[in-house]
Amino acid sequence: MSVQSLKALTINPTGNHTATVIFLHGLGDTGHGWSDPVGMFGRDPGLSHVKWILPHAPPMPVTANMGFVMPAWFDVRSFDFETDEDEIGMLRTVSSINQLISAEVDSGLDPGRIVIGGFSQGAAMSLLTGLTNERKLGGIVSLSGWAVLRNKLKAMSSPHASSIPIFWGHGTADPLVTFKIGSASVDFLKTTLNIPTVPAAPDATTLKGVMFRQYAGLQHGAAPQELAELKDWLKKILPKDTPNE
């Protein structure tokens, strides 16, 4: 399988670069769609050391959208997410994301200082990439996402999958990736992959595991409270290296 290099919007840190977040957009979007929230994060002094990489998914026909061509990380066969999955497309995307991760590591960054995250379809790919990665990354972010390839994920998961910090945010009124689907995916991580849950306000000793946050009335999008809690989580996961930075 050839690895496709992804184009990306890169937002450099305002301080000394010691951490990177790779964040994947949802179906039909581009990396530019997340530039405003990322800009907000970047203005926080506690995240001034973080570089953001916002890749753009390649265009492809999407079966669930009547075959229309749009940016997508893999083909969605049906929005009930119960049909056959595009495993080949998913694994192709994982390889492309791993190429981005390798470039950061090759530049001298420790894998533990890299977080992979995304929204919706991008969240699904972030989970698959982070949980199967040969490197132990700093964390995974899933916003309105779901677990894919569940019939194979246990066999594919890395030995450190059960100890990687995960921030999972999901709206209770999501009509697309329903709260039921998101909650069932979190249960899958706990029961099948033995990933523990952590408190909503974890301290530095209880970051390993999934922090599942639900947002009442939120549909398929990101809420200000969700972004604020994600920002606080990131500052714990990727703390600054030096107080003078």
N, C-alpha and C positions, 0 to 999 in steps of 0.2 A: 504494500500500500504506500503510494507516494505521499509525502508530507507537504501539504499546502501551506506556504508562508502567509500569515495573516497581516493585512494592513491594520494599523492601529493609530488611535489618537493618544499621544503621550503627554501627560501633564507632569512636568518636572517639579520636584520639591523646592520650596523657598529656602530651605536650610540644607545642611549636609545630608546627602542621600545615604540612609542606612536601612531602608525597608522599601518594599514594593507591593502594591496591590494590583492584581490583574482582575478586571471586572468585565463580565460579559453581559451584553444587552439582551433583551428579549426578542421574540419573533417579529420581523418586519422593521426593526429599529436599526440604529447604528451606534457606534461608540459615542458619537456626539450627543445622543439623547441623554447621556448620563453626565455630561460635562458640568452642568449647573450644580447638582449635588456634590460632585467631586470638588468643584471649586469651593463650595462651602466648607467641605472637610479640610481642604488645603489652607484655608484661612485660619484654622485653629492652630495655635502655637504648638499644641500637643501632637500634631500630625505634620508639622512642617518638614520632617525628615522623610516623608513618604512620597515615592514616585508612583503615579497612577498610569497604568496601561489599559486603554479601553479599545479592545480589538473590534474590527468590523466583520460580521459574518458574511461569507460569500453569498451571492444571489443563487437561488435554486427554486424549482417548482415545489410547492407545498400542497400535498394531496388534500389535506383538510380544508384548505382555502381554494378549492376547485382548480388546483394546479397552477394558480397564479405564481409568478416568479417574484420572490422577495428575499431579503436577507434572512438567512436561517442557518442555525448550527447543525440541523439535521432535518429530515423530512418528518412532519407530523402527519401520521396516517389518519388519526381521528382525535377530536378534542375530548373524547371520553377516556383517552389514554389506556384503553383496554385492548386495543388491537395490536397486531404485530408491530414491533418497534424497528426503526431504521438503525439497526446495530452497526452496519458498515459506516453510515454517516456519522454516528456518534463516536466511533473509535477513530475515524479520520479527524474529527474535531479535537479529540483528546490528544492526538499526536501533534496537531498544530499548536495547541495550548502548551504542551510540554516543550515545544520548540521555544516558545516565549520564556518559559521558566528556565530552560537551559541557558538561554542568553543572559538572563539575570545572574545565574549562578556562575557562569563563565566570566562575568564581569567582576566577580569577587564577592557577591552577596551570598550569605548563608541561606540555605533553603528555609530554615526556621524563621527568616525575616521576610518571607513571601507569603501573602495571603491570596487565595484564589476565590473569587466570588461572582455572583451574577443574579440576574432577575429573570424569573419565569424559565424559559428555555435555557437561558444562560446559566441560571441557578442549577438546573439539571446537569448541565455539562461541568459546572464547577464541582458539584458533588462527585460525579463520576471520575473526574480528573484527580481531585484531592484524595479520595478514598482508595484509589488504585495506584497512586504515585509511588515510585520506588524511593523517592525522597520524602522525608517527613517535613511537610510545609508548616508554616506558622499557624494557619487556620483556613477555614472554609466559610463562605457567606452564602446563604440561600435565602433570597427574597422571593416569596410566592413561587417556590419551586417544588419539585417532586423527585423521587428517586427512580431512576431508570434502570433497565436491565436487572430487575430484582431477582430473576431466576438464576442469574450468573454472578451477581455482585459479591456474594460471599466468597466464591472461589477466586474472584478477581481482586478482592480487597488486599491491601498491603498489611503487614504485621502491625503497623502503627496506626491503623485506621481507628481503632477503638480509643485512642488517646489524643486525637487531634481536636482542637477546639473548633466548634461549629456554632455560628450564629444563624438561627432560622427564624425569619419573620414571615407571618402569614395573616392575611385579612380574613375575618370570619364571614364576610359577604362576597368573597371572590367568586364570580360566576364562571370563570374559565378554568383555572387550576383551583378547584374548590378547596375549602378548608378541610373537608373530609379527606381529599386526596393528600393534602399536605400533612395532616395529622397521621394518616395511615403510613405515610413515608417515614415520619419521625419514629413511629412505633416499630417499623421495619428496622430502622437503624439500631434501635435499642434491643430488640429481641433477636434479630438475626446476626447483626454485626457486633453485638455486645457493647454498643456505645452508650455510656452513662449519660444521664441528664444532669445539668448543673443549675444552680439557682439563678433567678433572673438578675441578681446583682452579685455576680461572683467576685471573690477576692482573688488574689494572685495564686492561691493554692488550689482553687477549684475551677480552673479554666478548661480542663480537659473533659470533653464531652459536648453534647448538644444543648444549647440554650434555646428553647422553643418559646417564642414570643408571639402571642396572638393579639390582633388589633380589631376591636369591635367595630363593625360596620364598614371596614375597609374593603373595597373591591379589588380589582386587579391593578394594583399600583403600589406606590410607596407613600407612607404617611410621615409627616414631620416628626411625630414621636418615634416612629420606627427608625428613621435616619439618625435622630439624636441618640437613641440607644445603641445603634450600630457604631456611631462615632465613639461613644464611650467604650464600647467593647474593643474597637480597634486600638484605642490608646492603651488598653491593658495588654492586648496581644502583641502589639508592636511598640513597646515603649522606646522613648528616646535613649540613645546610648550614653549621652553625656548631658549633664545639667546645663552646660554652657552653650549648647547648640542653639 
